């Protein structure tokens, strides 16, 4: 195992009788950015704190760079954390904030400040060293927190909801900067968020957690295009989940939806009830019926500039649809006909 790799071997965490993390095994490759994603209480922050040494494992082993750090305190682990709140000292200058960790480890003051200036340059804040945190924007403060973490030359950079205090436009900008810094320095990074768009934008791999265990892991594309369950389909992007009956399996799968039999060019393991996953942009609407379509009524319509958003009342339940902008969109109360391409459909288990 090389520098920066992280491994969990059947790691568990208990808080009294509460199971915060079920036996968890995972590998994070060096130089990659892996996001722990999931709803509140799923175990993602506990996992991050176990890597940092801020929590101790109840059982199992944690390895960083091939070294067993299970029983090492945070002080002796080669990791740095960027906190949600930035945790900057308001009475210190930006330079002093960035150099703080170095001075704690007895690095000579001149060297610590020189390295702090290098760190600030890395995050695009050269010349900001004499300012106080209160004189910076939220995005700049977050970059100071990143600089403070990377000047310690960690094997692993940990980021705990780092963008949650920023507005939407600034979040997009700062997440791009964090990703660029991580790639340029070749850092192994573990990123925690509950925002699926943020996770998809920055990650090499995403580990989706639910109920203190891994629900599914993979690249952003794999999770979006091949969800393993209805939970993943609904959590990673918007999805319409439609109850169907699988009537034939094999290299191709036949389903029954709204009394219509449809052959899908995908394999499925068993017949019986299932759920069809159809992404909002994959639903096609037309004013007139086409083969295989069914009628629906527009119950909500909103023009959002680059897309038109519809909610449909249909025989298979409400559908959420995103359509390209047109000069004359459908309006509330219109009857439309719903169609989709069989190759766009994915099937997941009902539970």
Secondary structure, 3 states (H helix, E strand, C coil): CCCCCEEEEEEEEEECCEEEEEEEEEEECCCCEEEEECCCCCCHHHHHHHHHCCCCCCEEEEEECCEECCCCCHHHCCEEEECCCCCCCCCCEHHHHHHHHHHHCCCCHHHHHHHHHHHHHHCCCCCCCCCEHHHCCHHHHHHHHHHHHHCCCCCEEEEECCCCCCCHHHHHHHHHHHHHHHHHHCCEEEEEECCHHHHHHHCCEEEEEECCEEEEEECHHHHHHCCCEHHHHHHCCCCEEEEEEEEECECCEEEEECCEEEEECCCECCCEEEEEEECHHHCEEECCCCCCCEEEEEEEEEECCCCEEEEEEECCCCEEEEECCCCCCCCCCCEEEEECCHHHCEEEECC
